Amino acid sequence: MTANRETALLRRQKVLADFGDFALQSEDLDEILTQACKLVADAMETGRAKVLQIEEGGSTLLLRAGTGWASDIVGKARISMNERSSESFSIRERRPVISNDVTQDGRFDVPGFMKDAGVRALANVPVLLPGGRAFGLLQVDASEPRDFDQDDVEFLRTYATILGPIVDRILKVSALRQSESRYRAFVTASSDVVYRMSPDWTEMRRLHGQGFLEDTPEPAYGWMEQYIEPEDRAEVAAAISAAISNKSMFDLQHRVRQADGSIGWTRSRAAPILDGNGDIVEWLGAARDVTAQQAAQEQLGRSETRLKNVLNGMDEAFGLMDHDFRILAFNKAAQQFEGRAPEEFLGRSHWEVFPGSGDTKVGRLLRRAMAERRSASLEHLYTWKDGTKRWLDMRAYPVPEGLAVFWRDITERKAAEERLREADERYRSALERQVRERTAELKASRDLLEATINNSTDMIQLFRAIRDAAGEIVDFRWVLVNPASRQIFGDVEGESLLDRNPGVVPAGIFDAFRRVTETGEPEQAERHYTHEQFDGWFLQSVVRLGDGVATTTNDITEWKAAQQEVLRLQEEVAQSRLRKSERRFQTLAEGIPQLVWRAHICGRWTWASPQWTAFTGQSDADSHDWGWLDPVHPDDRAGARAAWERASSSEGFEADYRLREAITGHYRWFQTRATPVQDEAGSVVEWLGTSTDVQDLREMHDRQGVLVAELQHRTRNLITVALVLSDMTARTSRDLEHFQSRFADRLKALARVQGLLSRLTTETDRVTFDELVRTELSAMDGGQDRVTISGPAGIRLRSSTVQTLAMALHELATNAVKYGALGQPAAHLTISWTVDASRPDDKPWLHIDWRESGVEMPPDGTAPAGSGQGRELIERALPYQLRAETTYALTPDGVHCTIALPVSATTATETSKND
């Protein structure tokens, strides 16, 4: 590489870096394009450069930005994209187009403004946006004929490749800002709900609920569950799928969960936003609250249905006529009445359907009701065409539509009325006889009831309410008592209840009498009455009788005493069973490895197992109440208390916190769970919980996360390297078979490197250089006896350098097998390395010396085989990617290559000692 060329390459690399820094700091497209033109013109030493942008319609190119051009040219000059345009050809073919002297190149026409400016040579490179869509092209112009070489072309291609994504980013940022501005204006101006959706509707990017729906200010994926009822989701999903498939408007009226949690109705419409390729990039929608309209429509539909059902369910015939007596409706009873199909009379005039009826009583009734707008009725004997005669009751009512007519067959009623008149006399004499008989039966029943009351052992009493001037009940007066009551109370008829027995007020009996009298609802209660001369239990039933009550009272004192004895015996049995159950629980709780405890509803402990004491050093007594919080890590105590507050409204207690181990003094993570213990009524009486040591599980989880992150990092790097290898191999392959063979070798070399990396077990492990060299040489066929390796063992390589360095060694070894020291019996390969720690940056550098000797080289003037891509990797990729210093020379005796690069500051042996 000549000094001038090396200087030019370094200058261009700096131009690329400077442009990248500038583009990251600016979002002004014109400013970025102008700076791009200035930098590329300086790097190419042409003085002129410009960016041409394809205008809408694709027929012209606008000189969007440039340097070295007059101000009336930049932003105004246009170039036609015709067949004779080098610019059009470059964009169409997606490749650079070079014209070293436009005056001698007859392929293309040169625009007039460029001729006037004295352009003699030019280079076109298309600027492509991600996805391959053309933005325009970068053009460098020279005022003198110029021989643009391959380095010039590659530099311009690289420059355009960097420029494309930058332009795409700025265009998208600008479009997004315009979209956001329009969106905010739309949200501000609209009273409807406004929302944005991802292309496949899985993500709701934003929703302004306008008080109708709950806002979604940040992107969310669970919007369907948040807003749509389960039974409606299939219909909504089907409408979304159809809109996406057809790239058409989404339009659906459906139910939705409102901001207050109630169910409402919305009319939702969304339009797809398409990019330049016609693909959906977003959905913008609006939803209107139509809950009231939907309710009104449903109510109207229900009203119409009810009216129709009522009319068709009537036994009475109904007909509706307009003001011209055209029949608008007949219900089912009317159709059955007439015995004709609906089409024979609907829409036709009444006088046409019933000829000759105009001068009848019915006709005059209808005309009078219509003319006077007053209801009219008529009972008449109607004769059908077949001679059948029936009595009809007809009524006509004016309505806004015209006239509503009802009629029914009253022939049976007329006959019944006649029969009723004939039978009236017979029924009257029979009724008088039945009254006499029922009176005698009533007297006999009264005598039987009186005998029952008098012979009953229950106390039966009747009371009448005494009311004040406001109608409020203030007392009761005895009206009747049976002999059993008289034995207890004496002759109390006519006496005041409160005067005679004032204890009925504190005992609640007076209030019960008053409630039954006012409500009519009977009551029954057991009462322990200890007033006046009484001290016992009584079962009393109270029912309303007129403006008072009737009561039946039984003395149940002896029965209650027996009941209390049964309950006492049951309690003794239950306590015995409880003690046995407690002993079984203690045995079970002390036999499991978890820390077991019991607590009140509020989280205050009442008991801790021996396992708790053994681990925390805290006694059972010290753990009671909130004492169990002492071994909990101070940072976790508030969370533990908060978990108990949540548990009061849930079905379980769950919390993870750290506990101090008494032996070591260290804290370990425990997973704590508790379940409420309920009584037969379902009330929580206590909590039973366990605490399980999950420290080892958490540590394993953390290690797994680190391994996954490292795997993802290595996978991304591996894919990037594979893509680069594929591109480099394809560009230097003669055909597909040649590509497959070379690409397979390089993938195997890459796989070997991955095998070394996969054996690293910790984050500090590294691949050593001697491992890498021996692995690569062992993969070569033959020639191992002609290789000498020397250098310090355990030189640790940075993980970021392993893949690229391995590929360089693979290229050297492959060329040595095919054309050099490993492929010729008389030749020899020496690989040596040293470490230099005395560099100015105080970082160790590895110096590798690859020297082949005794190789029969091709005659002078003949290009050596196999030195293209490998040499490019060593001379360009290693310095660029690894900051390496390299040399590559084809000596008369064979290849001599040196590589120097920074390595890890420690050796494998030192790392092992540190561990």
VENLIN-V900175 format. One record per pair of residues at least 12 apart in sequence whose C-alpha atoms are under 6 Angstrom apart, sorted by the first residue. I is the first residue (numbers start at 1). GAP is how many residues later the second one is. Records with the same first field share a line. If there is no record, write none. Layout:
I: GAP ; GAP
This chain:
12: 31
33: 32
34: 31 ; 32
37: 12 ; 13 ; 29 ; 30
38: 29
46: 96
47: 21
48: 19 ; 20 ; 93
49: 17 ; 18 ; 90 ; 91 ; 92
50: 15 ; 16 ; 89
51: 13 ; 14 ; 86 ; 87
52: 12 ; 84 ; 85
53: 82 ; 83
54: 82
59: 22
60: 19 ; 20 ; 21
61: 17 ; 18
62: 16
63: 12 ; 14
84: 24 ; 25
85: 23 ; 24
86: 22
91: 35
96: 28 ; 29
97: 26 ; 27
98: 25
99: 22 ; 23
100: 21 ; 45 ; 46 ; 47
101: 19 ; 20 ; 44
102: 18 ; 19
118: 25
119: 23 ; 24
120: 22 ; 23 ; 24 ; 25
121: 20 ; 21 ; 24 ; 25
122: 18 ; 19
123: 16 ; 17
124: 14 ; 15
125: 12 ; 13
127: 33 ; 37
128: 36
129: 35 ; 36 ; 39
192: 95 ; 96
193: 15 ; 16 ; 17 ; 93 ; 94
194: 13 ; 14 ; 91 ; 92
195: 12 ; 90
196: 87 ; 88
197: 85 ; 86
198: 84
199: 81 ; 82 ; 83
202: 19
203: 17 ; 18
204: 15 ; 16
205: 14
206: 12 ; 13
212: 46 ; 47
213: 45 ; 46
214: 45
227: 29 ; 30
228: 28
249: 21 ; 22
250: 19 ; 20
251: 17 ; 18
252: 15 ; 16
253: 13 ; 14
254: 12
264: 27
265: 25 ; 26
266: 22 ; 23 ; 24
267: 20 ; 21
268: 18 ; 19
269: 16 ; 17
270: 14 ; 15
271: 12 ; 13
312: 19 ; 20
315: 18
316: 92
317: 16 ; 17 ; 89 ; 90 ; 91
318: 12 ; 13 ; 16 ; 87 ; 88
319: 85 ; 86
320: 83 ; 84
321: 81 ; 82
322: 79 ; 80
323: 79
325: 24 ; 25
326: 21 ; 22 ; 23 ; 24
327: 19 ; 20 ; 21
328: 18 ; 19
373: 25
375: 21 ; 22
376: 19 ; 20
377: 17 ; 18
378: 15 ; 16
379: 13 ; 14
380: 12
390: 21
391: 18 ; 19 ; 20
392: 16 ; 17 ; 18
393: 14 ; 15
394: 12 ; 13
454: 28 ; 29
457: 27
458: 95 ; 96
459: 25 ; 26 ; 93 ; 94
460: 21 ; 22 ; 91 ; 92
461: 19 ; 20 ; 89 ; 90
462: 17 ; 18 ; 87 ; 88
463: 13 ; 14 ; 15 ; 16 ; 85 ; 86
464: 12 ; 13 ; 83 ; 84
465: 82 ; 83
476: 21
477: 17 ; 18 ; 19 ; 20
478: 15 ; 16 ; 17
479: 14 ; 15
480: 13
503: 28
516: 28
517: 27 ; 31
520: 24
522: 20 ; 21
523: 18 ; 19
524: 16 ; 17
525: 14 ; 15
526: 12 ; 13
536: 21
537: 19 ; 20
538: 16 ; 17 ; 18
539: 14 ; 15
540: 12 ; 13
594: 96 ; 97 ; 98
595: 16 ; 17 ; 95 ; 96
596: 13 ; 93 ; 94
597: 12 ; 92
598: 89 ; 90
599: 87 ; 88
600: 86
601: 85
603: 41
604: 21 ; 22
605: 19 ; 20
606: 18
608: 12
615: 46 ; 47
616: 45 ; 46
617: 45
631: 28 ; 29
632: 26 ; 27
633: 25
636: 21
652: 22 ; 23
653: 20 ; 21
654: 18 ; 19
655: 17
656: 14 ; 15 ; 16
657: 12 ; 13
658: 12
668: 27
669: 25 ; 26
670: 21 ; 22 ; 23 ; 24
671: 20 ; 21
672: 18 ; 19
673: 16 ; 17
674: 14 ; 15
675: 12 ; 13
766: 30
767: 29 ; 30
768: 26 ; 27 ; 28 ; 29
769: 26
783: 39
786: 42
787: 42 ; 43
788: 42
789: 42 ; 43
790: 42
791: 41 ; 42 ; 43
794: 113 ; 114
795: 112
796: 108 ; 111
797: 106 ; 107
798: 105 ; 106
811: 59
815: 51
820: 35
821: 31 ; 34
827: 26 ; 27 ; 28
828: 24 ; 25
829: 22 ; 23
830: 21
831: 18 ; 19
832: 17
833: 14 ; 15
834: 12 ; 13
844: 58
845: 56 ; 57 ; 58
846: 54 ; 55
847: 52 ; 53
848: 50 ; 51
849: 49
850: 46 ; 47
851: 45
852: 42 ; 43
853: 40 ; 41
854: 39
855: 38 ; 39
884: 16 ; 17
885: 14 ; 15
886: 12 ; 13
